[in-house]
Amino acid sequence: GENVEQHPSTLSVQEGDSAVIKCTYSDSASNYFPWYKQELGKGPQLIIDIRSNVGEKKDQRIAVTLNKTAKHFSLHITETQPEDSAVYFCAAIPYSGGGADGLTFGKGTHLIIQP
Amino acid sequence: NAGVTQTPKFQVLKTGQSMTLQCAQDMNHNSMYWYRQDPGMGLRLIYYSASEGTTDKGEVPNGYNVSRLNKREFSLRLESAAPSQTSVYFCASSGAIGLSTDTQYFGPGTRLTVL
């Protein structure tokens, strides 16, 4: 099965600086890579995702890059703000045709934005 | 449009007691999922249902049963609760068309403590 490693487990950055979170995956069949943000006491919320047919995707201050050869993908947050403080999870899933399958998650990164 | 709803929000059980966690979605999604989240472990898939009438085991199914009651509802049952099942449980749903790469939307979670 799939295994997803996520680093770092905790990341502290100054407000306005950039933050980068990295994930690696083991199953070369995986082709969908979402990132979720989880605030205290809430469920995970999708913030951006990428499919294997593209190498980079951007949405305002958030971007994700994918290197299928190396089997790693990264989340980049620029101009960080206090509301970016949360736990971020990467995940991976292989395409399974007409069915559905669960996500395999990394263990999470606690992002702390220092004022 | 409430998205994914879960009941109850909190529950305390004694070892050996049983209970059912309820989940409902109003997005006309085909696929539904149950995950558990433990400190430092990320989210792990318990069971999923690709479509009404089907269920499949995920990574950690032991000690749980599920029922896909109809397209909207997917319940998780603990027949004889154990302290190891103390966790936060999340329900998710995805896909009007049931593909594994559809975005999964999460509910707010049920925090369960087993004494």
Interface residues (C-beta under 8 A of the other chain):
Chain A: G1 Q6 N31 Y32 P34 Y36 G41 K42 G43 P44 Q45 L46 D49 R51 F89 I93 P94 Y95 S96 G97 G98 G99 A100 D101 G102 L103 T104 F105 G106 K107 G108
Chain B: V4 N30 S31 Y33 Y35 G40 M41 G42 L43 R44 L45 Y48 S49 A50 S51 G58 E59 F90 S94 G95 G98 L99 S100 T101 D102 T103 Q104 Y105 F106 G107 P108 G109
